[in-house]
Amino acid sequence: MKKIILYVDDDMANLQTFKRSFRFDYEVLIADSATKGLEIVKATPEIALVVTDQRMPNMKGTEFLSHTMKINPYAQRMILTAFTDLDALLKAINDGHVYDYIVKPWDYEDLKKRIDKALSIYDDKMNAIKQLMAAQTENSYLKEQILESYDFKNIIGTDGELRQVIEQIKKVSPTNATVLIRGESGTVKELIAHAIHALSKRSEEPFIKLNCAALSIGVLESELFGHEKGAFTGALAARKGRFELADKGTLFLDEIGDLLDSVQVKLLRVLQEKEFERVGGSVTKQVDVRLLAATHQPLEKLITEGKFRNRCFDKVRGEYQQNSKINGCATIYPCIPLAKI
């Protein structure tokens, strides 16, 4: 299918020459005034390229293209002119209103090459938009699936433990409380973290997760806080950590009991001050992240053994009271096997 091009010029001879020259290459629409051109743009959203003369009665080409951009921001825009209004053209290009300009008289081969390049850019832009729309549709579908999965009203049964956990999730989710999810391996700690995020005010923002037990200390710090280029051997470029990636959203740290002391210190600073520096960096980064943490280990015992900081523990845990407000933190004990859910 041929791409649609609109050419606007107050000289009918120029319009006919352009249409005749490119009639086999594109579907060419023509208009002998900016007003008529705008009407065509409104009526034909499939236009891929708008070409116009610069000096026309009532409206200059740069002004006309500025108006077309408001109607169809995706079409490429080009000016053909016998006059070099350099300042106006450069301003239009800098403002993004004009992709290219060509001084008349134009050569068919040269102009076709530049038109094809403009249309190629248009195709790339439209493909990117289609991919974005598809991703948004998929994300919307996934969100509906998640919300449907966590529509606890549809869960029936008499299991007291399950009902208690569901009530805890429903109450803590709308808050910004830090949540510590405790339970043995094989319980549904990660599922609960997903549910809390999906039912929270941050559900449209990222949900980022990290298993703290699976990484060495050097790698773990880089994964959490990011690193600058040259921070260590192999750091060929700067990289965002999980806290930056989760900004405005939720960060789920699984097996938080495996954090070494040096990492706990940095984590405590983020929880208290909401700021940190990347590994090898000196610029302070600020983030707004809701933390969900999980562990199968008895943190109280780790504290007495000097393996976990009491202050860090206080920041991530809290006593969840069924009838009280959540202020700052909460603890959920999902002692329910995954198969039972």
C-alpha positions in Angstrom: 0.0 0.0 0.0 1.4 3.4 -1.1 2.2 6.0 1.6 0.0 9.1 1.6 1.8 12.4 1.0 0.1 15.9 1.2 1.7 18.7 -0.8 0.5 22.3 -0.2 1.5 25.1 -2.5 -0.4 28.2 -3.7 1.0 27.6 -7.3 -1.2 25.1 -9.1 1.6 24.4 -11.7 3.9 23.4 -8.8 1.2 21.1 -7.4 0.6 19.4 -10.7 4.3 18.9 -11.4 4.8 17.3 -7.9 1.8 15.0 -8.3 2.7 13.9 -11.8 6.4 13.2 -10.8 5.5 11.0 -7.8 2.2 9.5 -8.8 3.7 6.0 -9.2 5.7 6.2 -6.0 3.1 7.5 -3.5 -0.5 8.5 -3.1 -0.2 12.3 -3.5 -2.9 14.7 -2.2 -2.6 18.3 -3.1 -4.0 21.6 -1.7 -3.6 25.2 -3.1 -3.9 26.8 0.4 -2.9 26.2 4.0 -6.6 26.3 5.0 -7.5 23.5 2.5 -4.4 21.6 3.6 -5.4 21.6 7.2 -8.9 20.3 6.2 -7.2 17.4 4.4 -4.9 16.7 7.4 -8.0 16.5 9.7 -9.9 14.3 7.3 -6.9 11.9 6.5 -5.1 10.7 9.6 -3.1 8.2 7.5 -1.0 11.0 6.0 2.7 10.0 6.5 4.4 13.1 5.1 3.3 16.8 4.7 5.2 18.9 2.2 4.5 22.6 1.9 5.8 25.7 0.2 7.1 28.4 2.6 5.7 31.6 1.3 1.9 31.4 0.8 -0.9 33.9 1.3 -2.3 34.2 4.8 0.0 31.6 6.4 3.6 30.7 6.0 4.7 27.1 5.5 6.4 26.9 9.0 3.2 28.1 10.6 1.1 25.7 8.6 3.3 22.8 9.7 3.0 23.9 13.3 -0.8 23.6 13.0 -0.5 20.2 11.3 1.6 18.9 14.1 -1.2 19.5 16.6 -3.6 17.5 14.4 -1.2 14.7 13.3 1.9 14.7 15.4 3.2 11.5 13.8 3.5 12.7 10.1 6.8 13.9 8.9 7.0 17.5 7.7 9.1 19.0 4.9 9.3 22.4 3.2 10.0 23.1 -0.5 10.7 26.7 -1.1 12.3 29.1 -3.7 13.2 31.4 -0.8 15.8 30.9 1.9 14.0 32.2 5.0 16.9 30.7 7.0 16.0 32.0 10.5 12.4 30.8 10.2 13.4 27.4 8.8 16.0 26.8 11.4 13.6 27.8 14.2 11.0 25.4 12.8 13.6 22.6 12.6 14.7 23.2 16.2 11.1 23.3 17.4 10.5 19.9 15.8 8.0 21.3 13.3 10.1 20.6 10.2 12.1 17.5 9.4 13.8 18.8 6.3 13.7 21.6 3.8 14.7 21.7 0.1 15.3 24.8 -2.0 13.5 24.9 -5.4 13.9 23.9 -8.1 14.1 20.4 -6.9 15.6 17.3 -8.5 13.5 14.2 -8.7 16.1 11.7 -7.6 17.3 13.9 -4.7 13.8 14.8 -3.5 12.7 11.1 -3.8 15.6 10.0 -1.7 14.8 12.5 1.0 11.1 11.7 0.9 11.9 8.0 1.3 14.2 8.8 4.3 11.4 10.8 5.9 8.9 8.0 5.3 11.4 5.4 6.7 11.5 7.5 9.9 7.7 7.7 9.9 7.5 3.9 9.6 10.0 3.4 12.5 8.0 5.9 14.6 4.7 4.1 13.9 6.2 0.7 14.6 7.4 1.9 17.9 4.0 3.4 18.8 2.3 0.1 17.8 4.8 -1.9 20.1 4.1 0.6 22.9 0.4 0.3 22.5 0.7 -3.5 22.4 2.8 -3.4 25.5 0.3 -1.2 27.3 -2.6 -3.5 26.2 -0.6 -6.5 27.5 0.2 -4.7 30.8 -3.5 -3.7 31.2 -4.5 -7.4 30.6 -1.9 -8.6 33.0 -3.0 -6.2 35.6 -6.6 -7.3 35.2 -5.4 -10.9 35.6 -3.5 -10.0 38.7 -6.3 -8.0 40.2 -8.7 -10.9 39.4 -6.2 -13.3 41.0 -6.1 -11.2 44.1 -9.9 -10.6 44.3 -10.1 -12.3 47.6 -13.9 -11.9 47.6 -14.0 -14.9 45.3 -12.0 -17.1 47.7 -14.2 -19.4 49.7 -13.3 -21.7 52.5 -13.1 -21.9 56.3 -9.3 -22.1 56.7 -8.6 -19.7 59.5 -4.9 -19.1 58.6 -5.7 -18.3 55.0 -8.5 -15.9 56.0 -6.2 -14.1 58.5 -3.4 -13.7 55.9 -5.9 -12.3 53.3 -7.3 -9.8 55.8 -3.7 -8.7 56.6 -2.9 -8.3 52.9 -6.1 -6.3 52.3 -5.5 -4.0 55.2 -1.8 -3.3 54.6 -1.8 -3.0 50.8 -3.3 0.5 50.5 -0.7 2.0 52.9 2.9 2.8 52.3 4.0 0.6 55.2 7.2 -1.4 54.9 6.1 -5.1 55.2 8.1 -8.0 56.5 6.8 -11.3 55.3 8.0 -14.3 57.4 7.6 -18.0 56.8 9.3 -21.2 55.9 10.5 -22.0 52.4 7.6 -23.2 50.3 5.1 -20.7 51.7 3.7 -18.0 49.5 5.9 -15.0 50.5 6.5 -13.8 47.0 2.9 -14.3 46.0 1.9 -12.1 49.0 4.4 -9.4 47.9 2.9 -9.4 44.4 -0.6 -9.1 45.9 0.3 -6.2 48.2 1.8 -4.3 45.2 -1.1 -5.1 42.9 -3.6 -3.8 45.4 -1.6 -0.8 46.4 -1.6 2.8 45.2 1.7 2.0 43.5 0.3 -0.7 41.3 0.9 1.3 38.1 4.6 1.7 39.0 7.4 -0.9 38.9 7.5 -4.0 41.0 11.2 -5.0 41.3 12.5 -8.0 43.2 15.8 -9.4 44.3 16.9 -12.5 46.1 19.5 -11.4 48.6 20.8 -15.0 49.3 21.7 -15.6 45.7 24.5 -13.0 45.3 27.9 -12.3 46.7 28.4 -9.0 48.6 30.0 -7.1 45.8 27.4 -8.1 43.3 24.6 -7.6 45.8 25.6 -3.9 46.5 25.8 -3.2 42.8 22.4 -4.9 42.2 20.8 -2.9 45.0 22.4 0.5 44.6 23.8 0.4 41.0 27.3 1.4 40.0 29.2 4.0 38.1 31.5 3.3 35.1 34.8 2.0 36.2 33.7 1.3 39.8 35.2 -2.2 39.5 36.7 -4.5 36.9 34.1 -5.1 34.3 32.0 -2.0 35.1 32.2 -0.8 31.5 29.1 1.5 31.9 27.1 3.1 34.6 24.1 1.0 35.7 21.0 1.6 37.8 20.4 -0.6 40.8 17.1 -2.1 42.0 16.3 0.9 44.2 16.5 3.3 41.2 14.5 0.9 39.0 11.8 0.7 41.7 11.5 4.4 42.2 7.8 5.4 42.8 7.1 1.6 43.0 7.8 -1.4 45.1 11.0 -3.3 45.9 10.7 -6.8 47.2 13.9 -8.2 48.9 13.6 -11.9 49.4 15.8 -13.6 52.1 16.7 -10.3 53.8 18.2 -12.2 56.7 21.2 -13.1 54.4 22.3 -9.5 54.1 25.8 -8.8 55.4 26.4 -6.0 57.9 27.9 -3.6 55.4 24.8 -3.9 53.1 22.5 -3.6 56.1 24.1 -0.2 56.9 23.4 1.1 53.4 19.9 -0.4 53.4 19.1 1.3 56.7 20.2 4.7 55.3 17.8 4.3 52.3 15.0 3.3 54.6 15.6 6.3 56.9 16.8 9.0 54.5 15.5 7.7 51.2 18.9 8.3 49.6 22.1 6.5 48.6 25.1 6.6 46.3 25.9 4.1 43.6 29.0 1.9 44.0 32.0 4.0 43.0 29.9 7.1 42.8 29.7 10.4 44.9 26.3 11.7 43.6 23.5 11.2 46.1 20.4 9.6 44.6 17.0 10.0 46.1 14.2 7.5 45.7 10.6 7.0 46.8 10.3 3.2 47.2 8.0 1.0 49.2 10.0 -1.9 50.6 8.6 -5.4 51.0 11.0 -7.9 52.6 10.8 -11.6 53.3 12.8 -14.1 55.2 12.6 -17.7 56.5 15.2 -17.0 59.2 14.6 -16.0 62.8 15.9 -12.5 62.7 15.6 -12.1 66.5 18.2 -14.9 66.9 20.4 -13.4 64.2 20.4 -10.1 66.2 21.5 -11.8 69.4 24.3 -13.5 67.4 25.4 -10.1 66.0 24.5 -11.1 62.4 21.6 -8.7 61.9 21.3 -5.1 63.1 18.5 -4.4 65.6 17.9 -1.0 64.0 17.5 -2.5 60.5 15.1 -5.1 62.0 13.0 -2.4 63.6 12.7 -0.6 60.2 11.4 -3.6 58.3 9.2 -5.4 60.9 6.2 -4.4 62.9 3.6 -6.0 65.0 0.4 -6.2 62.8 -2.7 -5.6 64.9 -6.0 -6.5 63.2 -7.8 -3.5 64.6 -5.1 -0.8 64.5 -3.8 1.5 61.8 -0.6 0.6 59.9 2.0 3.2 60.7 5.4 2.6 59.1 5.6 -1.2 59.0 3.8 -4.5 59.4 4.6 -8.2 59.7 2.8 -11.0 57.9 3.3 -14.6 58.8 2.1 -16.6 55.8 2.5 -20.1 57.3 0.5 -21.6 54.5 2.0 -24.0 52.0 1.8 -22.9 48.3 -0.2 -26.0 47.5 -2.8 -24.9 50.0 -3.4 -21.6 48.2 
